[in-house]
């Protein structure tokens, strides 16, 4: 694994020592501090940040149950219900949940759980689909499945966390200094996402958060990018985040905790945060829950 060096910098600190640009993460400490405080404050109206942590655990339990055999035998109907937790996937995957296309999808998912390089497995998954802009969501699907079935091994690697091609995402939003006219030379590889999580985990523990740190990292990432979406008035990702809302609303949507709001055949989900969803042991429980919504 590559060697990384990064540090948190206050606005008046000198720039960190020279490091290989492809792997250096220059994270702005004050930005993280403000984001964390905003997250904790915003969550109070929903019963506290702990409820969000429990919601993420619930989500993970559903994915682990569904993909315990790498998706073998998972009905398309059940897979569709899982899509309610994947905001950048659920509006685009519809055609792939029927007939032969669904069989191709499940076969590709099995490859995600294979051996070897994680980045290579994600690329192999994407290569099972057309290589065009319309199918960029396939990366998010791969990373959603990997992260939610084993969040300890797989950090958040979604495009909204970092997308080298568009030079956008959480990493840019928490980068030190003025990056408006700058291209960040940071790869969107497993090692980079792993390092990002390591840095954010360290920051959180330094600030008194010692349990469920991985889930707090996800929330901190989502809040960071939610701030950007809110500031842009929902222009970016406008198909999914098209209304003027407070950042915490976008935080919920980025993490799939809002339930499905799209007017599609997937519009069947309850909101997790509003208290209707309790921790369940199987996908069947969620199916019964959504049918009553």
ZIBELPE-V870239 format. One record per pair of residues at least 4 apart in sequence whose ideal C-beta (glycine too) atoms are under 6 Angstrom apart, sorted by sequence separation. I is the first residue (numbers start at 1). J is the second residue. If there is no record, write none. Layout:
((I	J) (I	J))
This chain:
((9	13) (38	42) (47	51) (63	67) (67	71) (74	78) (86	90) (89	93) (98	102) (140	144) (143	147) (144	148) (147	151) (150	154) (159	163) (168	172) (175	179) (190	194) (197	201) (222	226) (232	236) (234	238) (237	241) (238	242) (245	249) (263	267) (19	24) (43	48) (46	51) (74	79) (96	101) (97	102) (130	135) (156	161) (163	168) (187	192) (204	209) (205	210) (252	257) (253	258) (272	277) (280	285) (43	49) (83	89) (129	135) (163	169) (252	258) (260	266) (270	276) (280	286) (83	90) (114	121) (147	154) (162	169) (172	179) (209	216) (234	241) (260	267) (270	277) (66	74) (146	154) (161	169) (234	242) (7	16) (40	49) (43	52) (96	105) (112	121) (129	138) (147	156) (160	169) (161	170) (162	171) (204	213) (241	250) (260	269) (83	93) (259	269) (233	244) (259	270) (126	138) (172	184) (201	213) (204	216) (229	241) (259	271) (111	124) (112	125) (126	139) (5	19) (143	157) (143	158) (171	186) (257	272) (66	82) (167	183) (201	217) (257	273) (80	97) (108	125) (125	142) (200	217) (230	247) (6	24) (140	158) (4	23) (6	25) (8	27) (10	29) (140	159) (108	128) (122	142) (197	217) (200	220) (227	247) (230	250) (2	23) (8	29) (76	97) (226	247) (229	250) (269	290) (268	290) (164	187) (270	293) (164	188) (226	250) (226	251) (59	85) (76	102) (162	188) (223	251) (222	251) (112	142) (222	254) (222	255) (71	106) (157	193) (71	109) (155	193) (155	194) (70	110) (155	197) (70	113) (92	137) (89	137) (88	137) (174	224) (89	140) (170	221) (173	224) (88	140) (89	141) (170	224) (170	225) (173	228) (86	144) (161	221) (156	218) (151	214) (156	221) (160	225) (119	189) (119	190) (118	190) (67	149) (63	148) (64	149) (63	149) (60	148) (60	151) (32	174) (31	174) (28	174) (27	174) (28	176) (26	176) (87	240) (53	212) (56	215) (53	215) (21	185) (22	187) (87	253) (9	176) (52	219) (87	256) (25	195) (86	256) (90	260) (32	203) (85	256) (91	262) (27	199) (25	199) (84	259) (84	260) (90	266) (39	219) (83	266) (39	223) (84	269) (80	266) (35	223) (2	191) (35	224) (1	191) (4	195) (6	199) (55	257) (78	283) (42	248) (55	272) (65	282) (66	283) (55	273) (65	283) (58	279) (46	273))
